[in-house]
Amino acid sequence: MVTVHFVAHPSANGADTTTVSVPAGKSLMQAAQSGGVDGVAADCGGSLTCATCHVLVREPWVGQLPPPGAEEKGMLDFTAAPAQPNSRLACQITLTDALNGLVVDLPLNQY
């Protein structure tokens, strides 16, 4: 199992953290959905067409991920909150054992 920590924006619900454990091979978006995480709407269900699963990946984790592909980079232009250097779409991150303990922040504008 891979454990992931989703940290709510401080202005939404007092920066609560939701911790979810899912089997390796699931996407970060699927982990958020199974854990009932507010702020990861995933309106398109992971088909890379909505950008409503925008997350900010904390160090050292962001450096361990493969770089975003061209389609993901393009969709990051349409996020509700301005994209940051550590912005990723949760539907494009496949969880592996190496990502156990991953911490991501949720942008305020997705609540």
C-alpha positions as CSV (number, residue, x, y, z in Angstrom):
1,M,0.0,0.0,0.0
2,V,1.1,3.5,-0.7
3,T,0.2,6.2,1.8
4,V,-0.5,9.8,0.5
5,H,-1.2,12.9,2.5
6,F,-3.5,15.6,1.0
7,V,-3.1,18.9,2.7
8,A,-6.1,21.3,2.4
9,H,-5.3,25.0,1.7
10,P,-5.1,26.9,5.0
11,S,-8.1,29.0,4.0
12,A,-10.2,25.9,3.6
13,N,-11.1,23.9,6.6
14,G,-8.1,25.0,8.6
15,A,-5.4,23.1,6.6
16,D,-6.7,19.7,7.5
17,T,-4.7,16.7,6.2
18,T,-6.4,13.7,4.8
19,T,-4.3,10.5,4.7
20,V,-5.2,7.8,2.2
21,S,-3.6,4.4,1.6
22,V,-4.1,2.7,-1.8
23,P,-2.5,-0.1,-3.7
24,A,0.5,0.8,-5.9
25,G,-0.5,1.3,-9.5
26,K,-3.4,3.5,-8.7
27,S,-3.3,7.2,-9.7
28,L,-3.1,10.0,-7.2
29,M,-6.5,11.1,-8.4
30,Q,-8.0,7.7,-7.7
31,A,-6.4,7.8,-4.2
32,A,-8.1,11.2,-3.6
33,Q,-11.4,9.9,-4.9
34,S,-11.3,6.8,-2.8
35,G,-10.4,8.8,0.3
36,G,-13.2,11.4,-0.2
37,V,-10.7,14.3,-0.5
38,D,-12.3,17.7,-1.0
39,G,-10.5,19.8,-3.6
40,V,-9.9,17.0,-6.1
41,A,-13.0,17.1,-8.2
42,A,-11.6,15.0,-11.1
43,D,-14.6,16.0,-13.2
44,C,-13.3,14.1,-16.3
45,G,-12.5,10.9,-14.4
46,G,-8.9,11.0,-15.3
47,S,-9.1,11.5,-19.1
48,L,-6.9,14.6,-18.9
49,T,-9.6,17.0,-20.1
50,C,-10.5,19.1,-17.1
51,A,-7.6,20.1,-14.8
52,T,-9.8,19.7,-11.7
53,C,-7.3,17.4,-10.0
54,H,-4.6,20.0,-9.8
55,V,-2.2,19.4,-6.9
56,L,1.0,21.0,-5.7
57,V,3.6,18.3,-5.0
58,R,5.9,19.0,-2.1
59,E,9.7,18.3,-2.1
60,P,11.3,15.9,-2.1
61,W,8.5,14.1,-4.0
62,V,8.2,16.5,-6.9
63,G,11.8,15.6,-7.9
64,Q,11.0,11.9,-7.9
65,L,8.2,12.2,-10.4
66,P,8.7,11.9,-14.1
67,P,8.3,15.3,-15.8
68,P,4.8,16.1,-17.0
69,G,4.0,15.3,-20.6
70,A,3.0,17.9,-23.2
71,E,-0.8,17.2,-22.7
72,E,-0.5,17.6,-18.9
73,K,1.5,20.8,-19.4
74,G,-1.2,22.2,-21.7
75,M,-4.0,21.3,-19.2
76,L,-2.1,23.1,-16.4
77,D,-2.8,26.3,-18.2
78,F,-6.5,25.8,-17.4
79,T,-6.3,25.2,-13.6
80,A,-8.6,27.2,-11.3
81,A,-5.5,28.3,-9.3
82,P,-2.5,29.6,-11.1
83,A,0.0,26.8,-11.9
84,Q,3.2,26.7,-9.9
85,P,6.5,25.0,-10.7
86,N,5.4,22.0,-8.6
87,S,1.9,21.8,-10.1
88,R,0.8,18.5,-11.4
89,L,-2.5,16.8,-12.4
90,A,-3.2,14.0,-9.9
91,C,-4.7,11.8,-12.7
92,Q,-1.2,11.7,-14.3
93,I,0.7,10.5,-11.3
94,T,0.9,6.8,-10.8
95,L,1.6,5.8,-7.3
96,T,4.5,3.5,-6.7
97,D,6.1,2.1,-3.5
98,A,8.8,4.7,-3.9
99,L,6.2,7.4,-3.5
100,N,5.0,6.1,-0.1
101,G,4.5,9.1,2.2
102,L,3.9,11.5,-0.7
103,V,2.6,14.9,0.4
104,V,0.5,17.2,-1.8
105,D,-1.1,20.5,-1.2
106,L,-4.6,21.4,-2.6
107,P,-5.1,24.8,-4.2
108,L,-7.8,26.9,-2.6
109,N,-9.7,27.7,-5.8
110,Q,-10.7,24.0,-6.2
111,Y,-12.9,23.9,-3.2
